[in-house]
Amino acid sequence: MRKLKNEELGRLAVTEFKKAKKLPVIIVLDNIRSLNNIGSVFRTADAFLIQKIYLCGITASPPHKDIHKTALGATESVAWEYAENTLELIMKLKAEGKLICAIEQTEGSQMLNGFSPQNDTTYVLVFGNEVKGVQQEVVNSADEVIEIPQFGTKHSLNISVSAGVVIWDFWSKMNK
Protein backbone atom coordinates (compact mmCIF):
# COMPACT_ATOMS: atom_id res chain seq x y z
CA MET A 1 0.00 0.00 0.00
CA ARG A 2 1.14 3.49 -0.87
CA LYS A 3 0.65 6.36 1.55
CA LEU A 4 -1.42 9.19 0.12
CA LYS A 5 0.21 12.54 -0.49
CA ASN A 6 -1.31 15.63 1.13
CA GLU A 7 -2.65 16.86 -2.21
CA GLU A 8 -4.51 13.54 -2.65
CA LEU A 9 -6.47 13.88 0.61
CA GLY A 10 -9.20 16.16 -0.75
CA ARG A 11 -8.79 18.70 2.03
CA LEU A 12 -11.19 21.62 2.11
CA ALA A 13 -9.90 25.15 1.94
CA VAL A 14 -10.90 27.27 4.97
CA THR A 15 -13.52 29.09 2.87
CA GLU A 16 -14.98 25.74 1.73
CA PHE A 17 -14.96 24.45 5.32
CA LYS A 18 -16.93 27.47 6.53
CA LYS A 19 -19.61 26.81 3.85
CA ALA A 20 -19.73 23.01 4.36
CA LYS A 21 -22.68 21.34 6.09
CA LYS A 22 -21.71 20.82 9.71
CA LEU A 23 -22.40 17.99 12.12
CA PRO A 24 -25.11 19.26 14.52
CA VAL A 25 -22.65 19.27 17.41
CA ILE A 26 -21.26 22.14 19.49
CA ILE A 27 -18.31 21.61 21.85
CA VAL A 28 -18.00 23.37 25.21
CA LEU A 29 -14.63 23.29 26.94
CA ASP A 30 -15.23 23.88 30.65
CA ASN A 31 -12.09 25.27 32.32
CA ILE A 32 -9.46 23.37 30.32
CA ARG A 33 -5.94 24.13 31.55
CA SER A 34 -3.75 22.65 28.82
CA LEU A 35 -3.22 24.73 25.71
CA ASN A 36 -2.22 21.57 23.85
CA ASN A 37 -5.56 19.94 24.76
CA ILE A 38 -7.41 23.00 23.48
CA GLY A 39 -5.53 22.90 20.19
CA SER A 40 -6.12 19.19 19.82
CA VAL A 41 -9.88 19.64 20.29
CA PHE A 42 -9.85 22.33 17.57
CA ARG A 43 -8.12 19.92 15.22
CA THR A 44 -10.62 17.14 15.94
CA ALA A 45 -13.52 19.59 15.53
CA ASP A 46 -12.14 20.51 12.11
CA ALA A 47 -11.77 16.85 11.10
CA PHE A 48 -15.44 16.11 11.81
CA LEU A 49 -17.05 19.42 10.73
CA ILE A 50 -18.19 20.51 14.19
CA GLN A 51 -20.43 23.63 14.23
CA LYS A 52 -18.66 25.59 16.94
CA ILE A 53 -16.45 25.46 20.02
CA TYR A 54 -17.10 27.51 23.16
CA LEU A 55 -14.08 28.18 25.38
CA CYS A 56 -15.22 28.79 28.96
CA GLY A 57 -13.73 29.98 32.24
CA ILE A 58 -9.95 29.56 32.42
CA THR A 59 -9.83 27.91 28.97
CA ALA A 60 -7.39 29.95 26.88
CA SER A 61 -8.39 31.24 23.48
CA PRO A 62 -6.51 31.80 20.23
CA PRO A 63 -4.22 33.25 19.19
CA HIS A 64 -1.66 31.44 21.30
CA LYS A 65 1.44 29.61 20.05
CA ASP A 66 0.77 26.46 22.11
CA ILE A 67 -2.83 26.20 20.88
CA HIS A 68 -1.65 26.85 17.33
CA LYS A 69 1.03 24.15 17.63
CA THR A 70 -1.55 21.35 18.07
CA ALA A 71 -4.48 22.96 16.21
CA LEU A 72 -2.45 23.22 12.99
CA GLY A 73 -4.61 26.07 11.69
CA ALA A 74 -7.99 24.69 12.84
CA THR A 75 -8.53 27.85 14.90
CA GLU A 76 -9.01 29.58 11.53
CA SER A 77 -11.56 27.08 10.17
CA VAL A 78 -13.67 26.12 13.22
CA ALA A 79 -16.02 28.78 14.59
CA TRP A 80 -15.32 29.55 18.24
CA GLU A 81 -16.29 31.96 20.97
CA TYR A 82 -15.21 32.68 24.53
CA ALA A 83 -17.80 32.60 27.34
CA GLU A 84 -16.71 33.42 30.87
CA ASN A 85 -19.40 31.42 32.69
CA THR A 86 -20.04 27.84 31.54
CA LEU A 87 -23.37 27.47 33.37
CA GLU A 88 -24.78 30.70 31.90
CA LEU A 89 -23.75 29.54 28.42
CA ILE A 90 -25.33 26.11 28.97
CA MET A 91 -28.61 27.69 30.08
CA LYS A 92 -28.60 29.96 26.99
CA LEU A 93 -27.94 27.04 24.62
CA LYS A 94 -30.58 24.94 26.38
CA ALA A 95 -33.12 27.79 25.95
CA GLU A 96 -32.32 27.70 22.22
CA GLY A 97 -33.47 24.06 22.14
CA LYS A 98 -30.07 22.39 22.05
CA LEU A 99 -29.57 19.13 23.97
CA ILE A 100 -26.85 19.46 26.61
CA CYS A 101 -24.65 16.38 27.13
CA ALA A 102 -22.01 16.46 29.84
CA ILE A 103 -19.22 13.96 29.17
CA GLU A 104 -18.61 12.69 32.67
CA GLN A 105 -18.75 9.70 35.03
CA THR A 106 -21.87 9.97 37.22
CA GLU A 107 -24.56 7.92 38.84
CA GLY A 108 -27.05 7.00 36.13
CA SER A 109 -24.88 8.13 33.22
CA GLN A 110 -25.62 6.76 29.74
CA MET A 111 -22.76 4.75 28.25
CA LEU A 112 -21.55 6.22 24.96
CA ASN A 113 -21.86 2.94 23.08
CA GLY A 114 -25.56 2.80 24.05
CA PHE A 115 -26.35 6.43 23.18
CA SER A 116 -28.08 7.06 19.85
CA PRO A 117 -27.89 10.69 18.68
CA GLN A 118 -30.68 11.88 16.38
CA ASN A 119 -29.92 13.85 13.22
CA ASP A 120 -32.67 16.40 13.90
CA THR A 121 -31.13 17.51 17.22
CA THR A 122 -28.21 19.84 17.90
CA TYR A 123 -26.03 18.43 20.67
CA VAL A 124 -23.83 20.41 23.02
CA LEU A 125 -20.99 18.22 24.29
CA VAL A 126 -19.40 19.55 27.48
CA PHE A 127 -15.87 18.42 28.30
CA GLY A 128 -14.39 19.33 31.69
CA ASN A 129 -11.20 20.25 33.43
CA GLU A 130 -8.32 17.77 33.36
CA VAL A 131 -8.45 17.26 37.16
CA LYS A 132 -11.96 18.17 38.32
CA GLY A 133 -13.98 17.27 35.22
CA VAL A 134 -17.22 19.05 34.30
CA GLN A 135 -18.44 21.38 37.06
CA GLN A 136 -21.18 19.75 39.18
CA GLU A 137 -23.61 22.63 38.52
CA VAL A 138 -23.14 22.07 34.78
CA VAL A 139 -23.68 18.31 35.20
CA ASN A 140 -26.87 19.11 37.15
CA SER A 141 -28.11 21.25 34.25
CA ALA A 142 -27.33 18.72 31.52
CA ASP A 143 -30.10 16.87 29.68
CA GLU A 144 -27.87 13.79 29.42
CA VAL A 145 -24.63 12.62 30.98
CA ILE A 146 -22.64 10.41 28.65
CA GLU A 147 -19.83 8.23 29.92
CA ILE A 148 -17.07 6.62 27.87
CA PRO A 149 -16.85 2.96 28.93
CA GLN A 150 -13.40 2.15 30.30
CA PHE A 151 -12.07 -1.16 31.56
CA GLY A 152 -8.54 -0.62 32.86
CA THR A 153 -7.20 0.67 36.16
CA LYS A 154 -7.29 4.43 35.48
CA HIS A 155 -10.88 5.14 34.40
CA SER A 156 -9.65 8.45 33.12
CA LEU A 157 -8.82 9.68 29.63
CA ASN A 158 -7.07 12.86 28.58
CA ILE A 159 -9.67 15.46 27.60
CA SER A 160 -8.44 15.62 24.01
CA VAL A 161 -8.68 11.83 23.75
CA SER A 162 -12.18 11.90 25.28
CA ALA A 163 -13.23 14.54 22.76
CA GLY A 164 -11.86 12.46 19.89
CA VAL A 165 -13.66 9.32 21.05
CA VAL A 166 -17.01 11.06 21.58
CA ILE A 167 -16.90 13.20 18.44
CA TRP A 168 -15.98 10.20 16.29
CA ASP A 169 -18.80 8.20 17.88
CA PHE A 170 -21.34 10.95 17.14
CA TRP A 171 -20.00 11.35 13.58
CA SER A 172 -20.19 7.65 12.83
CA LYS A 173 -23.70 7.25 14.28
CA MET A 174 -25.09 10.39 12.63
CA ASN A 175 -23.60 9.58 9.21
CA LYS A 176 -24.83 6.01 8.77
C-alpha distance (Angstrom), angle and dihedral (degrees) to the residues before:
residue distance angle dihedral
M1 . . .
R2 3.77 . .
K3 3.79 121.0 .
L4 3.78 113.5 -121.2
K5 3.77 119.2 -113.4
N6 3.81 118.6 -124.2
E7 3.80 91.7 -107.3
E8 3.83 89.6 55.9
L9 3.82 94.1 57.4
G10 3.81 96.6 82.0
R11 3.79 93.4 -129.0
L12 3.78 117.7 -175.6
A13 3.77 120.3 -121.3
V14 3.83 113.1 -121.3
T15 3.82 90.5 -104.8
E16 3.83 90.4 51.7
F17 3.82 90.9 47.0
K18 3.81 91.4 53.6
K19 3.84 90.1 53.2
A20 3.83 95.9 43.0
K21 3.80 121.5 107.0
K22 3.79 107.1 -97.2
L23 3.78 131.7 -142.4
P24 3.84 106.4 -104.9
V25 3.79 91.2 -111.9
I26 3.80 131.1 115.2
I27 3.81 121.2 -168.3
V28 3.80 123.0 -143.7
L29 3.79 117.8 -166.0
D30 3.81 107.6 -157.6
N31 3.82 110.7 -156.4
I32 3.81 99.0 -35.4
R33 3.81 111.6 -177.3
S34 3.80 102.9 -168.1
L35 3.78 117.3 81.4
N36 3.80 89.0 -160.0
N37 3.82 90.5 56.4
I38 3.81 90.1 50.8
G39 3.80 91.6 51.0
S40 3.77 91.7 47.0
V41 3.81 91.7 53.1
F42 3.82 89.4 51.4
R43 3.79 89.8 53.1
T44 3.81 92.7 49.2
A45 3.82 90.4 46.4
D46 3.80 88.8 54.2
A47 3.81 92.4 48.6
F48 3.81 92.6 55.4
L49 3.83 100.6 35.3
I50 3.81 96.9 -112.9
Q51 3.84 114.8 -172.0
K52 3.79 98.9 -131.5
I53 3.79 146.7 -25.6
Y54 3.80 123.5 -135.9
L55 3.80 116.1 -156.5
C56 3.81 109.9 -154.9
G57 3.79 138.3 -170.4
I58 3.81 113.4 -22.3
T59 3.82 92.0 -2.3
A60 3.81 106.5 124.2
S61 3.77 120.6 -128.6
P62 3.79 133.9 -146.0
P63 2.91 140.6 -56.7
H64 3.77 95.6 62.6
K65 3.81 126.7 125.5
D66 3.83 94.5 -131.5
I67 3.82 92.6 50.6
H68 3.80 89.8 45.7
K69 3.81 91.5 50.1
T70 3.83 92.9 63.8
A71 3.82 99.0 26.6
L72 3.82 91.7 58.9
G73 3.81 92.0 -156.3
A74 3.82 97.5 -40.5
T75 3.81 89.4 121.6
E76 3.81 85.2 71.3
S77 3.82 95.8 50.5
V78 3.83 104.4 36.9
A79 3.81 117.0 70.5
W80 3.80 111.9 -122.3
E81 3.77 141.1 171.8
Y82 3.79 136.7 -174.1
A83 3.83 119.6 -124.2
E84 3.79 119.2 -178.3
N85 3.81 97.3 -153.5
T86 3.81 118.0 47.7
L87 3.81 95.4 -165.2
E88 3.82 93.4 51.2
L89 3.81 89.5 49.8
I90 3.82 91.7 48.7
M91 3.81 91.4 51.0
K92 3.83 90.5 49.6
L93 3.82 92.8 49.5
K94 3.80 90.9 45.4
A95 3.84 90.0 52.3
E96 3.82 87.4 54.1
G97 3.82 88.7 59.6
K98 3.79 98.7 -103.2
L99 3.82 118.7 143.1
I100 3.81 111.7 -120.1
C101 3.81 115.9 -143.3
A102 3.79 118.9 -176.9
I103 3.80 111.9 -157.0
E104 3.78 100.1 -140.5
Q105 3.81 146.3 115.1
T106 3.82 109.2 -101.2
E107 3.76 142.5 143.5
G108 3.79 107.1 -77.4
S109 3.80 95.9 11.4
Q110 3.80 118.9 159.8
M111 3.80 113.8 -118.0
L112 3.80 111.9 -121.1
N113 3.80 93.9 -127.6
G114 3.82 89.3 57.2
F115 3.81 96.2 45.9
S116 3.81 116.8 100.6
P117 3.81 113.9 -163.2
Q118 3.81 116.5 -153.7
N119 3.80 121.3 -133.3
D120 3.81 93.0 -134.8
T121 3.82 93.4 60.3
T122 3.79 130.0 78.6
Y123 3.80 110.1 -138.2
V124 3.78 126.5 -153.7
L125 3.80 110.0 -154.6
V126 3.81 112.9 -160.2
F127 3.80 117.7 -158.0
G128 3.80 118.8 -171.7
N129 3.75 143.3 -145.6
E130 3.80 118.4 -60.4
V131 3.83 92.5 -115.4
K132 3.80 107.6 23.5
G133 3.81 100.7 29.9
V134 3.80 122.6 -150.7
Q135 3.81 112.5 -8.9
Q136 3.82 111.8 -99.1
E137 3.82 92.4 -124.4
V138 3.81 89.0 55.3
V139 3.82 91.0 48.0
N140 3.82 88.3 50.7
S141 3.82 90.0 53.8
A142 3.81 96.0 47.2
D143 3.80 121.5 109.0
E144 3.81 90.1 -145.9
V145 3.78 136.2 13.1
I146 3.78 112.1 -149.1
E147 3.78 121.3 -163.5
I148 3.79 127.0 -162.7
P149 3.82 107.2 -132.0
Q150 3.81 110.8 -120.2
F151 3.78 128.7 -178.7
G152 3.80 108.3 -176.7
T153 3.79 132.5 82.1
K154 3.82 100.0 -85.3
H155 3.82 104.7 53.9
S156 3.76 87.1 -164.7
L157 3.79 132.2 101.6
N158 3.78 129.1 -169.0
I159 3.81 109.2 -98.0
S160 3.80 92.8 -117.3
V161 3.81 90.2 51.7
S162 3.82 90.7 47.5
A163 3.80 90.0 51.0
G164 3.80 91.1 49.9
V165 3.80 93.0 49.7
V166 3.82 94.8 47.1
I167 3.80 96.5 41.6
W168 3.81 91.7 48.9
D169 3.80 90.0 48.3
F170 3.82 91.8 51.8
W171 3.82 91.3 45.1
S172 3.79 93.7 50.4
K173 3.82 94.2 46.0
M174 3.81 94.9 44.5
N175 3.83 94.1 46.5
K176 3.81 100.1 51.0
